[in-house]
Amino acid sequence: MNNKVFQYSFASIYRLYKEKVEKKGRTAEEVDTVILWLTGYNEKQFRDQIEKKVDLETFFAEAPNLNPNASKITGVICGYRIEEIEDPLMQKIRYMDKLVDELAKGRKMEKILRE
C-alpha cells in the first residue's frame, strides 16, 4: 500500500473527525480523549502537533506511546479488517478512524477505550 494518506496533515483529519462526531451529538473533547488514549500524547504535545501541521506519518512516529490495548481495536473500517492490516502505520491510522467512528455511533466511552 503506497499511501498518500500518510502525508495528510493530522490537523485536517482532526478537523474532519470533530465535524463528524459533533454532527452526531458528541464533542471535540471526546475526540481528544480517544486520540490521546491511543497515542499517549498529553494535551500540550497534542496541540503542538496540530499547530505544527504535521502529517499522519510524523504524528504517529512522534506519538509517545501507542496504548497497549490498541490491539483490542478490531473490526472493519473502510473495507479493511483492522487486525489484518500489515502496514503498522496504516493500522494505527485505522485504529484512530475506528475509535472516532465508534464515538460518532454513540458507543459508550469505556467501551471505546477498551476498559
C-alpha positions as CSV (number, residue, x, y, z in Angstrom):
1,M,0.0,0.0,0.0
2,N,1.7,3.1,-1.2
3,N,-0.1,5.8,0.7
4,K,-0.7,9.4,0.1
5,V,-2.8,9.1,3.3
6,F,0.5,9.2,5.3
7,Q,1.2,12.7,4.0
8,Y,-2.2,14.1,5.0
9,S,-2.0,16.8,7.7
10,F,-3.1,15.5,11.0
11,A,-4.8,18.9,11.7
12,S,-7.0,18.5,8.6
13,I,-8.0,14.9,9.6
14,Y,-8.6,16.1,13.1
15,R,-11.0,18.8,11.9
16,L,-13.0,16.3,9.9
17,Y,-13.1,13.9,13.0
18,K,-14.5,16.8,15.1
19,E,-17.1,17.7,12.5
20,K,-18.2,14.1,12.1
21,V,-18.8,13.5,15.9
22,E,-20.3,16.9,16.5
23,K,-23.0,16.2,13.9
24,K,-23.8,13.1,15.9
25,G,-24.1,15.0,19.2
26,R,-20.6,14.1,20.6
27,T,-17.9,16.6,21.5
28,A,-14.4,17.6,20.3
29,E,-13.2,16.9,23.8
30,E,-14.3,13.3,23.4
31,V,-12.4,13.1,20.1
32,D,-9.3,14.4,22.0
33,T,-9.8,11.8,24.7
34,V,-9.8,8.9,22.3
35,I,-6.8,10.2,20.3
36,L,-4.8,10.9,23.5
37,W,-5.7,7.4,24.8
38,L,-4.5,5.8,21.6
39,T,-1.3,7.8,21.1
40,G,-0.1,8.7,24.6
41,Y,0.2,12.4,23.8
42,N,-0.5,14.8,26.6
43,E,-2.7,17.8,25.9
44,K,0.2,20.2,25.2
45,Q,2.1,17.8,22.9
46,F,-1.2,17.1,21.1
47,R,-1.9,20.8,20.5
48,D,1.7,21.3,19.3
49,Q,1.3,18.6,16.7
50,I,-1.8,20.3,15.4
51,E,-0.2,23.7,15.4
52,K,2.9,22.4,13.5
53,K,0.5,20.8,10.9
54,V,2.5,17.5,11.0
55,D,1.5,14.8,8.6
56,L,0.0,11.5,9.8
57,E,3.3,9.7,9.5
58,T,5.0,12.2,11.8
59,F,2.1,12.3,14.1
60,F,2.3,8.6,14.8
61,A,6.1,8.5,14.6
62,E,6.3,11.1,17.4
63,A,3.5,9.6,19.5
64,P,4.9,8.9,22.9
65,N,3.3,5.6,23.5
66,L,0.7,3.6,21.5
67,N,-1.8,2.3,24.0
68,P,-1.2,-1.4,24.8
69,N,-4.9,-2.0,24.4
70,A,-4.9,-0.7,20.8
71,S,-4.6,-4.3,19.6
72,K,-8.1,-4.8,21.0
73,I,-9.5,-2.5,18.4
74,T,-10.9,-4.8,15.8
75,G,-13.5,-4.8,13.0
76,V,-13.8,-3.4,9.6
77,I,-13.0,0.2,8.6
78,C,-13.0,1.5,5.0
79,G,-13.4,-2.1,3.8
80,Y,-10.3,-3.4,5.6
81,R,-10.3,-5.7,8.7
82,I,-8.1,-3.7,11.1
83,E,-6.4,-6.7,12.7
84,E,-5.2,-7.9,9.2
85,I,-3.6,-4.6,8.1
86,E,0.1,-5.3,7.6
87,D,1.5,-1.8,7.4
88,P,2.0,-0.7,11.0
89,L,1.4,3.0,10.2
90,M,-1.8,2.3,8.3
91,Q,-3.0,0.1,11.1
92,K,-2.5,2.9,13.6
93,I,-4.4,5.3,11.3
94,R,-7.3,2.8,11.0
95,Y,-7.3,2.4,14.8
96,M,-7.8,6.1,15.1
97,D,-10.5,6.0,12.4
98,K,-12.3,3.2,14.2
99,L,-12.3,5.0,17.6
100,V,-13.8,8.1,16.1
101,D,-16.3,6.0,14.2
102,E,-17.4,4.3,17.4
103,L,-17.7,7.7,19.1
104,A,-19.9,9.0,16.3
105,K,-22.1,5.9,16.5
106,G,-22.8,6.7,20.2
107,R,-20.8,3.9,21.8
108,K,-20.0,4.4,25.5
109,M,-16.6,5.9,26.2
110,E,-15.5,3.0,28.4
111,K,-16.2,0.5,25.5
112,I,-14.4,2.7,23.0
113,L,-11.3,2.9,25.4
114,R,-11.4,-0.9,25.7
115,E,-11.7,-0.8,29.5
